[in-house]
Amino acid sequence: MAEVVDSDELLRRIQRARRYAHEELRTWEARAREPAPPGDPGGGDAAREARSRQLAYEAVVRVLDEIVSPGHHGAEPGSDD
């Protein structure tokens, strides 16, 4: 059965997810900057994977920031807002 939560608990969960997403974003940003090991047969596959994950976490952070603080983050370039 689904758990019923109040708005305060929901906000706490969103903020916890936001902190986690920020931590992951920093981790993947650092990994994306790491040089490929010498003789890497993938030619930087790890860096490309890290960059992909970095972009995904950037999107998650933006969404969660907007949920927690609506309108405080400015409109993205090219948006309809």
C-alpha positions as CSV (number, residue, x, y, z in Angstrom):
1,M,0.0,0.0,0.0
2,A,1.2,3.5,-0.8
3,E,2.6,5.6,2.0
4,V,0.8,8.9,2.7
5,V,3.1,11.8,3.3
6,D,2.4,15.4,4.2
7,S,3.8,18.4,2.3
8,D,6.7,18.9,4.8
9,E,7.9,15.4,4.4
10,L,7.6,15.6,0.6
11,L,9.7,18.8,0.7
12,R,12.3,17.1,2.9
13,R,12.5,14.2,0.4
14,I,12.8,16.5,-2.5
15,Q,15.6,18.5,-0.8
16,R,17.4,15.3,0.1
17,A,17.2,14.2,-3.6
18,R,18.5,17.6,-4.6
19,R,21.5,17.3,-2.3
20,Y,22.2,13.9,-3.7
21,A,21.9,15.1,-7.2
22,H,24.4,18.0,-6.5
23,E,26.9,15.5,-5.0
24,E,26.6,13.2,-8.0
25,L,26.9,16.2,-10.4
26,R,30.2,17.2,-8.7
27,T,31.4,13.6,-8.9
28,W,30.7,13.2,-12.6
29,E,32.1,16.7,-13.4
30,A,35.3,15.6,-11.8
31,R,35.4,12.3,-13.7
32,A,34.6,14.0,-17.0
33,R,37.8,16.2,-16.5
34,E,40.0,13.2,-15.8
35,P,42.4,12.4,-18.6
36,A,42.1,9.1,-20.3
37,P,44.5,6.5,-19.1
38,P,47.5,5.8,-21.4
39,G,46.7,3.1,-23.8
40,D,42.9,3.3,-23.2
41,P,41.5,1.2,-26.1
42,G,38.1,3.1,-25.7
43,G,39.8,6.4,-26.5
44,G,38.1,8.2,-23.7
45,D,34.9,6.2,-23.4
46,A,34.9,6.8,-19.6
47,A,35.1,10.5,-20.1
48,R,32.2,10.5,-22.5
49,E,30.2,8.4,-20.1
50,A,31.0,10.8,-17.3
51,R,30.0,13.8,-19.4
52,S,26.7,12.1,-20.3
53,R,25.9,11.5,-16.6
54,Q,27.0,15.0,-15.8
55,L,24.5,16.4,-18.2
56,A,21.8,14.2,-16.8
57,Y,22.4,15.3,-13.3
58,E,22.5,18.9,-14.4
59,A,19.0,18.5,-15.7
60,V,17.8,16.8,-12.5
61,V,19.3,19.5,-10.3
62,R,17.6,22.2,-12.4
63,V,14.2,20.5,-12.1
64,L,14.6,20.0,-8.4
65,D,15.8,23.5,-7.9
66,E,12.7,24.8,-9.7
67,I,10.4,22.6,-7.5
68,V,12.0,23.9,-4.3
69,S,12.4,27.6,-5.4
70,P,10.0,28.3,-8.3
71,G,11.1,31.1,-10.5
72,H,14.4,31.9,-8.7
73,H,16.6,30.3,-11.3
74,G,15.8,32.3,-14.4
75,A,14.5,31.2,-17.7
76,E,16.7,29.1,-20.0
77,P,17.8,30.7,-23.2
78,G,15.4,30.0,-26.0
79,S,12.5,29.1,-23.6
80,D,9.0,30.4,-24.1
81,D,8.9,32.0,-20.6
